[in-house]
Amino acid sequence: MEIYLDIIEDILAITLIVLVLVQSKGAGLGAVFGGDTIYKTRRGVEKTIFQATIGVSIVFFSVALLNVILQK
């Protein structure tokens, strides 16, 4: 059971990394230090990717917590 949870956790981690990297397109180095402070609403695909990132992160956290609980 724990092996399956590890595999699921790895897949979720890779998916989460890809989703975060896809979101940060167009953000230059100046945005890291607060230089780019233009706020805009998310629409269309950008909003869907944002919501998917939130969903995958919640599932990743749940699987990681379950994995820790089952290892005891």
PyMOL commands that set and color helices and strands:
alter all, ss='L'
color gray80, all
select helices_A, chain A and resi 2-23+29-32+45-71
alter helices_A, ss='H'
color red, helices_A
deselect
rebuild
show_as cartoon
